[in-house]
């Protein structure tokens, strides 16, 4: 599931113009949504811009979330000044400051989350490769042991010893290979 989610996100690294252009579009879309909510409810919703910050930080890397925070803050200040006049009222200082601080935290967390997803997928892929290699080596080791036992059986003159040595390779491979395959195919 994590691999599917990561594959649905844009590939890294994106050119600067694409990262910041798409981030600007995401912030603009959230600002339009914020304006629609404000027009219908008469509530000024800073909180809607957090989704733009999270999306930009998750979709892109290298500061896109921080750029979305700065752009959102600037657009919110512009919106407040449109409503209140040319001077920013002091009652908005604390909410805007908190918005910027929380926005920076959301940006850092979302970019870190994307990096964590990528590391987890890389570790899962590496684990799968190592398990396949272990299965291959186990099969080779069992085949080597069976060959040595067969050689030993050929050199024996005692029929009972020869029969026991000839039966050993088939027991080893028949008993141990299914276990090795179960371990490799076990869900993680």
Rosetta constraint file for C-alpha pairs under 8 A:
AtomPair CA 1 CA 5 HARMONIC 6.25 0.50
AtomPair CA 2 CA 6 HARMONIC 6.07 0.50
AtomPair CA 2 CA 117 HARMONIC 7.06 0.50
AtomPair CA 2 CA 121 HARMONIC 7.24 0.50
AtomPair CA 3 CA 7 HARMONIC 6.00 0.50
AtomPair CA 3 CA 121 HARMONIC 6.18 0.50
AtomPair CA 4 CA 8 HARMONIC 6.27 0.50
AtomPair CA 5 CA 9 HARMONIC 6.74 0.50
AtomPair CA 6 CA 117 HARMONIC 7.09 0.50
AtomPair CA 6 CA 118 HARMONIC 7.26 0.50
AtomPair CA 7 CA 11 HARMONIC 7.69 0.50
AtomPair CA 9 CA 59 HARMONIC 5.71 0.50
AtomPair CA 10 CA 14 HARMONIC 7.85 0.50
AtomPair CA 10 CA 59 HARMONIC 6.07 0.50
AtomPair CA 10 CA 60 HARMONIC 6.98 0.50
AtomPair CA 12 CA 60 HARMONIC 7.09 0.50
AtomPair CA 12 CA 61 HARMONIC 7.28 0.50
AtomPair CA 13 CA 60 HARMONIC 7.72 0.50
AtomPair CA 13 CA 61 HARMONIC 7.21 0.50
AtomPair CA 14 CA 18 HARMONIC 6.26 0.50
AtomPair CA 14 CA 19 HARMONIC 5.93 0.50
AtomPair CA 14 CA 60 HARMONIC 7.29 0.50
AtomPair CA 15 CA 19 HARMONIC 6.26 0.50
AtomPair CA 16 CA 20 HARMONIC 6.04 0.50
AtomPair CA 17 CA 21 HARMONIC 5.56 0.50
AtomPair CA 18 CA 22 HARMONIC 5.84 0.50
AtomPair CA 19 CA 23 HARMONIC 6.08 0.50
AtomPair CA 19 CA 60 HARMONIC 6.20 0.50
AtomPair CA 19 CA 61 HARMONIC 7.89 0.50
AtomPair CA 19 CA 64 HARMONIC 6.61 0.50
AtomPair CA 20 CA 24 HARMONIC 5.98 0.50
AtomPair CA 20 CA 64 HARMONIC 6.43 0.50
AtomPair CA 20 CA 67 HARMONIC 7.55 0.50
AtomPair CA 21 CA 25 HARMONIC 6.34 0.50
AtomPair CA 22 CA 26 HARMONIC 6.16 0.50
AtomPair CA 23 CA 27 HARMONIC 6.14 0.50
AtomPair CA 23 CA 52 HARMONIC 7.76 0.50
AtomPair CA 23 CA 56 HARMONIC 5.53 0.50
AtomPair CA 23 CA 64 HARMONIC 6.59 0.50
AtomPair CA 23 CA 67 HARMONIC 7.77 0.50
AtomPair CA 23 CA 68 HARMONIC 6.25 0.50
AtomPair CA 24 CA 28 HARMONIC 5.98 0.50
AtomPair CA 24 CA 68 HARMONIC 7.10 0.50
AtomPair CA 24 CA 71 HARMONIC 7.66 0.50
AtomPair CA 25 CA 29 HARMONIC 6.08 0.50
AtomPair CA 26 CA 30 HARMONIC 6.29 0.50
AtomPair CA 26 CA 52 HARMONIC 5.74 0.50
AtomPair CA 26 CA 55 HARMONIC 7.82 0.50
AtomPair CA 26 CA 56 HARMONIC 7.34 0.50
AtomPair CA 27 CA 31 HARMONIC 6.06 0.50
AtomPair CA 27 CA 49 HARMONIC 6.96 0.50
AtomPair CA 27 CA 52 HARMONIC 5.22 0.50
AtomPair CA 27 CA 53 HARMONIC 7.53 0.50
AtomPair CA 27 CA 68 HARMONIC 6.50 0.50
AtomPair CA 27 CA 71 HARMONIC 7.46 0.50
AtomPair CA 27 CA 72 HARMONIC 6.52 0.50
AtomPair CA 28 CA 32 HARMONIC 6.20 0.50
AtomPair CA 29 CA 33 HARMONIC 6.25 0.50
AtomPair CA 30 CA 34 HARMONIC 6.02 0.50
AtomPair CA 30 CA 48 HARMONIC 6.40 0.50
AtomPair CA 30 CA 49 HARMONIC 5.87 0.50
AtomPair CA 30 CA 51 HARMONIC 7.51 0.50
AtomPair CA 30 CA 52 HARMONIC 6.18 0.50
AtomPair CA 31 CA 35 HARMONIC 6.14 0.50
AtomPair CA 31 CA 48 HARMONIC 7.66 0.50
AtomPair CA 31 CA 49 HARMONIC 6.79 0.50
AtomPair CA 31 CA 72 HARMONIC 7.96 0.50
AtomPair CA 31 CA 75 HARMONIC 7.89 0.50
AtomPair CA 32 CA 36 HARMONIC 6.23 0.50
AtomPair CA 33 CA 37 HARMONIC 6.20 0.50
AtomPair CA 33 CA 48 HARMONIC 7.61 0.50
AtomPair CA 34 CA 38 HARMONIC 6.05 0.50
AtomPair CA 34 CA 44 HARMONIC 7.53 0.50
AtomPair CA 34 CA 45 HARMONIC 6.03 0.50
AtomPair CA 34 CA 46 HARMONIC 7.67 0.50
AtomPair CA 34 CA 48 HARMONIC 6.01 0.50
AtomPair CA 34 CA 49 HARMONIC 7.62 0.50
AtomPair CA 35 CA 39 HARMONIC 6.07 0.50
AtomPair CA 36 CA 40 HARMONIC 6.26 0.50
AtomPair CA 37 CA 41 HARMONIC 5.87 0.50
AtomPair CA 37 CA 42 HARMONIC 7.53 0.50
AtomPair CA 37 CA 43 HARMONIC 7.22 0.50
AtomPair CA 37 CA 44 HARMONIC 7.88 0.50
AtomPair CA 37 CA 45 HARMONIC 7.49 0.50
AtomPair CA 38 CA 42 HARMONIC 4.77 0.50
AtomPair CA 38 CA 43 HARMONIC 4.95 0.50
AtomPair CA 38 CA 44 HARMONIC 5.31 0.50
AtomPair CA 38 CA 45 HARMONIC 6.79 0.50
AtomPair CA 39 CA 43 HARMONIC 7.84 0.50
AtomPair CA 46 CA 50 HARMONIC 7.76 0.50
AtomPair CA 46 CA 76 HARMONIC 7.44 0.50
AtomPair CA 46 CA 99 HARMONIC 7.29 0.50
AtomPair CA 47 CA 51 HARMONIC 7.86 0.50
AtomPair CA 48 CA 52 HARMONIC 7.61 0.50
AtomPair CA 49 CA 53 HARMONIC 6.55 0.50
AtomPair CA 49 CA 72 HARMONIC 6.41 0.50
AtomPair CA 50 CA 54 HARMONIC 6.13 0.50
AtomPair CA 50 CA 103 HARMONIC 6.38 0.50
AtomPair CA 50 CA 106 HARMONIC 7.45 0.50
AtomPair CA 51 CA 55 HARMONIC 6.03 0.50
AtomPair CA 52 CA 56 HARMONIC 6.02 0.50
AtomPair CA 52 CA 68 HARMONIC 6.83 0.50
AtomPair CA 53 CA 57 HARMONIC 6.08 0.50
AtomPair CA 53 CA 65 HARMONIC 5.14 0.50
AtomPair CA 53 CA 66 HARMONIC 7.49 0.50
AtomPair CA 53 CA 68 HARMONIC 5.20 0.50
AtomPair CA 53 CA 69 HARMONIC 5.87 0.50
AtomPair CA 53 CA 103 HARMONIC 6.69 0.50
AtomPair CA 53 CA 106 HARMONIC 6.87 0.50
AtomPair CA 53 CA 107 HARMONIC 5.92 0.50
AtomPair CA 54 CA 58 HARMONIC 6.02 0.50
AtomPair CA 54 CA 65 HARMONIC 6.64 0.50
AtomPair CA 54 CA 106 HARMONIC 6.16 0.50
AtomPair CA 54 CA 107 HARMONIC 6.02 0.50
AtomPair CA 54 CA 110 HARMONIC 5.67 0.50
AtomPair CA 55 CA 59 HARMONIC 5.75 0.50
AtomPair CA 55 CA 65 HARMONIC 7.69 0.50
AtomPair CA 55 CA 110 HARMONIC 7.81 0.50
AtomPair CA 56 CA 60 HARMONIC 5.76 0.50
AtomPair CA 56 CA 61 HARMONIC 8.00 0.50
AtomPair CA 56 CA 64 HARMONIC 5.57 0.50
AtomPair CA 56 CA 65 HARMONIC 5.01 0.50
AtomPair CA 56 CA 68 HARMONIC 6.62 0.50
AtomPair CA 56 CA 107 HARMONIC 7.93 0.50
AtomPair CA 57 CA 61 HARMONIC 6.24 0.50
AtomPair CA 57 CA 63 HARMONIC 7.30 0.50
AtomPair CA 57 CA 64 HARMONIC 5.54 0.50
AtomPair CA 57 CA 65 HARMONIC 3.92 0.50
AtomPair CA 57 CA 66 HARMONIC 7.53 0.50
AtomPair CA 57 CA 107 HARMONIC 5.35 0.50
AtomPair CA 57 CA 108 HARMONIC 7.46 0.50
AtomPair CA 57 CA 110 HARMONIC 5.05 0.50
AtomPair CA 57 CA 111 HARMONIC 4.74 0.50
AtomPair CA 57 CA 114 HARMONIC 7.90 0.50
AtomPair CA 58 CA 65 HARMONIC 7.71 0.50
AtomPair CA 58 CA 110 HARMONIC 5.13 0.50
AtomPair CA 58 CA 111 HARMONIC 5.43 0.50
AtomPair CA 58 CA 113 HARMONIC 7.09 0.50
AtomPair CA 58 CA 114 HARMONIC 5.49 0.50
AtomPair CA 59 CA 114 HARMONIC 7.77 0.50
AtomPair CA 60 CA 64 HARMONIC 6.04 0.50
AtomPair CA 60 CA 65 HARMONIC 7.84 0.50
AtomPair CA 60 CA 111 HARMONIC 7.76 0.50
AtomPair CA 61 CA 65 HARMONIC 7.66 0.50
AtomPair CA 61 CA 111 HARMONIC 6.28 0.50
AtomPair CA 63 CA 67 HARMONIC 6.08 0.50
AtomPair CA 64 CA 68 HARMONIC 6.07 0.50
AtomPair CA 64 CA 107 HARMONIC 7.97 0.50
AtomPair CA 65 CA 69 HARMONIC 6.21 0.50
AtomPair CA 65 CA 104 HARMONIC 7.63 0.50
AtomPair CA 65 CA 106 HARMONIC 7.84 0.50
AtomPair CA 65 CA 107 HARMONIC 4.42 0.50
AtomPair CA 65 CA 108 HARMONIC 7.23 0.50
AtomPair CA 65 CA 110 HARMONIC 7.57 0.50
AtomPair CA 65 CA 111 HARMONIC 7.07 0.50
AtomPair CA 66 CA 70 HARMONIC 6.28 0.50
AtomPair CA 66 CA 103 HARMONIC 7.82 0.50
AtomPair CA 66 CA 104 HARMONIC 6.06 0.50
AtomPair CA 66 CA 107 HARMONIC 5.65 0.50
AtomPair CA 66 CA 108 HARMONIC 7.60 0.50
AtomPair CA 67 CA 71 HARMONIC 6.03 0.50
AtomPair CA 68 CA 72 HARMONIC 5.83 0.50
AtomPair CA 69 CA 73 HARMONIC 6.01 0.50
AtomPair CA 69 CA 100 HARMONIC 6.57 0.50
AtomPair CA 69 CA 103 HARMONIC 5.46 0.50
AtomPair CA 69 CA 104 HARMONIC 6.26 0.50
AtomPair CA 69 CA 107 HARMONIC 7.29 0.50
AtomPair CA 70 CA 74 HARMONIC 6.16 0.50
AtomPair CA 70 CA 100 HARMONIC 7.53 0.50
AtomPair CA 71 CA 75 HARMONIC 6.11 0.50
AtomPair CA 72 CA 76 HARMONIC 6.01 0.50
AtomPair CA 73 CA 77 HARMONIC 6.14 0.50
AtomPair CA 73 CA 96 HARMONIC 7.23 0.50
AtomPair CA 73 CA 99 HARMONIC 7.53 0.50
AtomPair CA 73 CA 100 HARMONIC 6.41 0.50
AtomPair CA 74 CA 78 HARMONIC 6.15 0.50
AtomPair CA 75 CA 79 HARMONIC 6.09 0.50
AtomPair CA 76 CA 80 HARMONIC 6.09 0.50
AtomPair CA 77 CA 81 HARMONIC 6.11 0.50
AtomPair CA 77 CA 88 HARMONIC 7.72 0.50
AtomPair CA 77 CA 96 HARMONIC 7.76 0.50
AtomPair CA 78 CA 82 HARMONIC 6.20 0.50
AtomPair CA 79 CA 83 HARMONIC 6.46 0.50
AtomPair CA 80 CA 84 HARMONIC 5.94 0.50
AtomPair CA 80 CA 85 HARMONIC 7.91 0.50
AtomPair CA 80 CA 88 HARMONIC 7.13 0.50
AtomPair CA 81 CA 85 HARMONIC 5.04 0.50
AtomPair CA 81 CA 86 HARMONIC 5.43 0.50
AtomPair CA 81 CA 87 HARMONIC 6.49 0.50
AtomPair CA 81 CA 88 HARMONIC 5.91 0.50
AtomPair CA 82 CA 86 HARMONIC 7.26 0.50
AtomPair CA 84 CA 88 HARMONIC 7.10 0.50
AtomPair CA 84 CA 89 HARMONIC 7.29 0.50
AtomPair CA 88 CA 92 HARMONIC 7.10 0.50
AtomPair CA 88 CA 93 HARMONIC 7.89 0.50
AtomPair CA 89 CA 93 HARMONIC 7.35 0.50
AtomPair CA 90 CA 94 HARMONIC 7.98 0.50
AtomPair CA 91 CA 95 HARMONIC 7.83 0.50
AtomPair CA 92 CA 96 HARMONIC 5.96 0.50
AtomPair CA 93 CA 97 HARMONIC 6.04 0.50
AtomPair CA 94 CA 98 HARMONIC 6.02 0.50
AtomPair CA 95 CA 99 HARMONIC 5.97 0.50
AtomPair CA 96 CA 100 HARMONIC 6.22 0.50
AtomPair CA 97 CA 101 HARMONIC 6.24 0.50
AtomPair CA 98 CA 102 HARMONIC 5.97 0.50
AtomPair CA 99 CA 103 HARMONIC 5.78 0.50
AtomPair CA 100 CA 104 HARMONIC 6.07 0.50
AtomPair CA 101 CA 105 HARMONIC 6.35 0.50
AtomPair CA 102 CA 106 HARMONIC 6.10 0.50
AtomPair CA 103 CA 107 HARMONIC 6.07 0.50
AtomPair CA 104 CA 108 HARMONIC 6.17 0.50
AtomPair CA 105 CA 109 HARMONIC 6.09 0.50
AtomPair CA 106 CA 110 HARMONIC 5.93 0.50
AtomPair CA 107 CA 111 HARMONIC 6.11 0.50
AtomPair CA 108 CA 112 HARMONIC 6.04 0.50
AtomPair CA 109 CA 113 HARMONIC 5.92 0.50
AtomPair CA 110 CA 114 HARMONIC 6.32 0.50
AtomPair CA 111 CA 115 HARMONIC 6.39 0.50
AtomPair CA 112 CA 116 HARMONIC 6.04 0.50
AtomPair CA 113 CA 117 HARMONIC 6.15 0.50
AtomPair CA 114 CA 118 HARMONIC 6.29 0.50
AtomPair CA 115 CA 119 HARMONIC 6.23 0.50
AtomPair CA 116 CA 120 HARMONIC 6.08 0.50
AtomPair CA 117 CA 121 HARMONIC 6.19 0.50
AtomPair CA 118 CA 122 HARMONIC 6.16 0.50
AtomPair CA 119 CA 123 HARMONIC 6.07 0.50
AtomPair CA 120 CA 124 HARMONIC 6.14 0.50
AtomPair CA 121 CA 125 HARMONIC 6.15 0.50
AtomPair CA 122 CA 126 HARMONIC 6.11 0.50
AtomPair CA 123 CA 127 HARMONIC 6.03 0.50
AtomPair CA 124 CA 128 HARMONIC 6.27 0.50
AtomPair CA 125 CA 129 HARMONIC 6.37 0.50
AtomPair CA 126 CA 130 HARMONIC 6.20 0.50
AtomPair CA 127 CA 131 HARMONIC 6.14 0.50
AtomPair CA 128 CA 132 HARMONIC 6.24 0.50
AtomPair CA 129 CA 133 HARMONIC 6.18 0.50
AtomPair CA 130 CA 134 HARMONIC 6.07 0.50
AtomPair CA 131 CA 135 HARMONIC 6.19 0.50
AtomPair CA 131 CA 184 HARMONIC 5.76 0.50
AtomPair CA 132 CA 136 HARMONIC 6.20 0.50
AtomPair CA 132 CA 184 HARMONIC 6.85 0.50
AtomPair CA 133 CA 137 HARMONIC 6.13 0.50
AtomPair CA 134 CA 138 HARMONIC 6.00 0.50
AtomPair CA 135 CA 139 HARMONIC 6.22 0.50
AtomPair CA 135 CA 180 HARMONIC 6.29 0.50
AtomPair CA 135 CA 181 HARMONIC 6.94 0.50
AtomPair CA 135 CA 184 HARMONIC 6.80 0.50
AtomPair CA 136 CA 140 HARMONIC 6.27 0.50
AtomPair CA 137 CA 141 HARMONIC 6.05 0.50
AtomPair CA 138 CA 142 HARMONIC 6.13 0.50
AtomPair CA 138 CA 180 HARMONIC 7.32 0.50
AtomPair CA 139 CA 143 HARMONIC 6.09 0.50
AtomPair CA 139 CA 177 HARMONIC 7.06 0.50
AtomPair CA 140 CA 144 HARMONIC 6.10 0.50
AtomPair CA 141 CA 145 HARMONIC 6.18 0.50
AtomPair CA 142 CA 146 HARMONIC 6.11 0.50
AtomPair CA 142 CA 172 HARMONIC 7.18 0.50
AtomPair CA 142 CA 173 HARMONIC 6.40 0.50
AtomPair CA 143 CA 147 HARMONIC 6.13 0.50
AtomPair CA 143 CA 173 HARMONIC 7.65 0.50
AtomPair CA 144 CA 148 HARMONIC 6.22 0.50
AtomPair CA 145 CA 149 HARMONIC 6.22 0.50
AtomPair CA 145 CA 169 HARMONIC 7.24 0.50
AtomPair CA 146 CA 150 HARMONIC 6.14 0.50
AtomPair CA 146 CA 168 HARMONIC 7.42 0.50
AtomPair CA 146 CA 169 HARMONIC 4.35 0.50
AtomPair CA 146 CA 170 HARMONIC 7.56 0.50
AtomPair CA 146 CA 172 HARMONIC 7.50 0.50
AtomPair CA 146 CA 173 HARMONIC 7.76 0.50
AtomPair CA 147 CA 151 HARMONIC 6.17 0.50
AtomPair CA 147 CA 169 HARMONIC 7.62 0.50
AtomPair CA 148 CA 152 HARMONIC 6.15 0.50
AtomPair CA 149 CA 153 HARMONIC 6.11 0.50
AtomPair CA 149 CA 165 HARMONIC 5.79 0.50
AtomPair CA 149 CA 166 HARMONIC 6.91 0.50
AtomPair CA 149 CA 168 HARMONIC 7.12 0.50
AtomPair CA 149 CA 169 HARMONIC 6.49 0.50
AtomPair CA 150 CA 154 HARMONIC 6.35 0.50
AtomPair CA 150 CA 165 HARMONIC 6.68 0.50
AtomPair CA 150 CA 166 HARMONIC 5.86 0.50
AtomPair CA 150 CA 169 HARMONIC 7.29 0.50
AtomPair CA 151 CA 155 HARMONIC 6.53 0.50
AtomPair CA 152 CA 156 HARMONIC 6.52 0.50
AtomPair CA 152 CA 162 HARMONIC 7.91 0.50
AtomPair CA 152 CA 165 HARMONIC 7.04 0.50
AtomPair CA 153 CA 161 HARMONIC 7.29 0.50
AtomPair CA 153 CA 162 HARMONIC 4.62 0.50
AtomPair CA 153 CA 163 HARMONIC 7.40 0.50
AtomPair CA 153 CA 165 HARMONIC 5.18 0.50
AtomPair CA 153 CA 166 HARMONIC 5.88 0.50
AtomPair CA 154 CA 162 HARMONIC 7.00 0.50
AtomPair CA 156 CA 161 HARMONIC 6.84 0.50
AtomPair CA 156 CA 162 HARMONIC 5.65 0.50
AtomPair CA 157 CA 161 HARMONIC 7.97 0.50
AtomPair CA 157 CA 162 HARMONIC 7.14 0.50
AtomPair CA 158 CA 162 HARMONIC 6.14 0.50
AtomPair CA 159 CA 163 HARMONIC 6.00 0.50
AtomPair CA 160 CA 164 HARMONIC 6.21 0.50
AtomPair CA 161 CA 165 HARMONIC 6.09 0.50
AtomPair CA 162 CA 166 HARMONIC 6.06 0.50
AtomPair CA 163 CA 167 HARMONIC 6.14 0.50
AtomPair CA 164 CA 168 HARMONIC 6.26 0.50
AtomPair CA 165 CA 169 HARMONIC 7.40 0.50
AtomPair CA 166 CA 170 HARMONIC 7.73 0.50
AtomPair CA 167 CA 171 HARMONIC 6.50 0.50
AtomPair CA 168 CA 172 HARMONIC 6.12 0.50
AtomPair CA 169 CA 173 HARMONIC 6.22 0.50
AtomPair CA 170 CA 174 HARMONIC 5.83 0.50
AtomPair CA 171 CA 175 HARMONIC 5.83 0.50
AtomPair CA 172 CA 176 HARMONIC 5.86 0.50
AtomPair CA 173 CA 177 HARMONIC 5.57 0.50
AtomPair CA 174 CA 178 HARMONIC 7.28 0.50
AtomPair CA 175 CA 179 HARMONIC 7.32 0.50
AtomPair CA 176 CA 180 HARMONIC 6.32 0.50
AtomPair CA 177 CA 181 HARMONIC 6.16 0.50
AtomPair CA 178 CA 182 HARMONIC 6.08 0.50
AtomPair CA 179 CA 183 HARMONIC 6.29 0.50
AtomPair CA 180 CA 184 HARMONIC 6.41 0.50
AtomPair CA 181 CA 185 HARMONIC 6.11 0.50
AtomPair CA 182 CA 186 HARMONIC 5.79 0.50
